Amino acid sequence: MKTACIVAAALCALLVPAPLLSAPLITAEAPAKTDAEANLPKEVEAYARSLGKQMYLNGVAFADDDVTDNNGVSVNRDVDDALADITDHAGIKKSFIPIRSNVQNALAYMYNGQRVLYYNVDFIKMAHDDIDPDWAVISILAHEVGHHLLGHIFVIDSNFKQRELEADEFSGFIMYRMGASLDEALITMRTLGPEQETPSHPEKGARLAAIEHGWHEAEAITAHEGDMARRRDARQKLHPKTAAAFRTGY
């Protein structure tokens, strides 16, 4: 299990990976890969081997498109919609490629200079159907998006666990901006996060604290924005001619 956790650190998964999968993950029935997906299994394996670790992701498999959530919606559509919501609220364009795969849950990674986000359709379906249909998928993906937006590197070093907490904090921050309550921002980590610290990730309490800190940071910024708007309105009432000049130009 310790080795599995170390590999998880290298690949920056949200949760602890499962043991080595014995059956081949890519079959003749798998959908054709896109250009972005081509040759990724070898690259992922080479990366893990370069660190001298056993490979716990036995290649990348691409899930069938007909996997649906309990509302009958494609899980791939759920992912696309969640990522669009996250990046829209962050005010940025999507700079990474989402790729359905047989990773244990979801993880951010860099391939040949391109940032990618792997996700397991069965894991995403479970989170949507069993935890929270509105926020669980967003919570999982926001953590991985945070790794990319924060410019994180995907190597094992002394700052690895700190980068995990930074991604957790981002997820709490963006979820507040998207309208999640504190409980909604925390429920997925409460449900799925490992209780104890691992070689790759902090213990659940620290991760929940990071999410909560990000959520409260966004709350404070939103309150500040409200204060600024009220001060602007007060100035306009005191100096209507000046305010009109700013609106129409001199």
Rosetta blueprint (number, residue, H / E / L):
1 M L
2 K H
3 T H
4 A H
5 C H
6 I H
7 V H
8 A H
9 A H
10 A H
11 L H
12 C L
13 A E
14 L L
15 L L
16 V L
17 P L
18 A L
19 P L
20 L L
21 L L
22 S L
23 A L
24 P L
25 L L
26 I L
27 T L
28 A L
29 E L
30 A L
31 P L
32 A L
33 K L
34 T L
35 D L
36 A L
37 E L
38 A L
39 N L
40 L H
41 P H
42 K H
43 E H
44 V H
45 E H
46 A H
47 Y H
48 A H
49 R H
50 S H
51 L L
52 G L
53 K L
54 Q L
55 M L
56 Y L
57 L L
58 N L
59 G L
60 V L
61 A L
62 F L
63 A L
64 D L
65 D L
66 D L
67 V L
68 T E
69 D L
70 N L
71 N L
72 G L
73 V L
74 S E
75 V H
76 N H
77 R H
78 D H
79 V H
80 D H
81 D H
82 A H
83 L H
84 A H
85 D H
86 I H
87 T H
88 D H
89 H H
90 A H
91 G L
92 I L
93 K L
94 K L
95 S L
96 F E
97 I E
98 P E
99 I E
100 R E
101 S L
102 N L
103 V L
104 Q L
105 N L
106 A E
107 L E
108 A E
109 Y E
110 M E
111 Y E
112 N L
113 G L
114 Q E
115 R E
116 V E
117 L E
118 Y E
119 Y E
120 N L
121 V H
122 D H
123 F H
124 I H
125 K H
126 M H
127 A H
128 H H
129 D H
130 D H
131 I H
132 D L
133 P L
134 D L
135 W L
136 A H
137 V H
138 I H
139 S H
140 I H
141 L H
142 A H
143 H H
144 E H
145 V H
146 G H
147 H H
148 H H
149 L H
150 L L
151 G L
152 H L
153 I L
154 F L
155 V L
156 I L
157 D L
158 S L
159 N L
160 F H
161 K H
162 Q H
163 R H
164 E H
165 L H
166 E H
167 A H
168 D H
169 E H
170 F H
171 S H
172 G H
173 F H
174 I H
175 M H
176 Y H
177 R H
178 M H
179 G L
180 A L
181 S L
182 L H
183 D H
184 E H
185 A H
186 L H
187 I H
188 T H
189 M H
190 R H
191 T H
192 L H
193 G L
194 P L
195 E L
196 Q L
197 E L
198 T L
199 P L
200 S L
201 H L
202 P L
203 E L
204 K H
205 G H
206 A H
207 R H
208 L H
209 A H
210 A H
211 I H
212 E H
213 H H
214 G H
215 W H
216 H H
217 E H
218 A H
219 E H
220 A H
221 I H
222 T H
223 A H
224 H H
225 E H
226 G H
227 D H
228 M H
229 A H
230 R H
231 R H
232 R H
233 D H
234 A H
235 R H
236 Q H
237 K H
238 L H
239 H L
240 P H
241 K H
242 T H
243 A H
244 A H
245 A H
246 F H
247 R H
248 T H
249 G L
250 Y L
